[in-house]
Amino acid sequence: MAFSQPQKQAAEKETFMIEDLISLTLRMGVILSSMITAGGLLLLLFSGQSGYPTGNFPTSISQVLSGLFQLKPFAIIETGLLILLLTPVFWVAASIFAFFIRRDFIYTLISIYVLLMLLLSFLLGKAA
């Protein structure tokens, strides 16, 4: 199916808008992660405590969130790191959408595969 020139221009403009939004979101994710991690580090340095007994740290997302609400320095640092870890996952998920909009189905399938491998690695890499 051939597109007319105005249709091609509209599709290209929409693609650039999607890519700009993805780029902005990635930058904001890194900035937010850095700020949260730095805040937790400063709290750790000023309080001198991690918020947990020696050798005991949160090992699940629910424990991290619970510690975050209690303003435990180590949980705040881990929250920042989790946001940083999820930033590329978001990029892959958004790329699926962008490739699908472009009708580039091979890259859409490749991106779906990459996202599934990322999610599988998170599930299998969970500490027991």
Beta strands, then each sheet from edge to edge (+ up, - down):
end
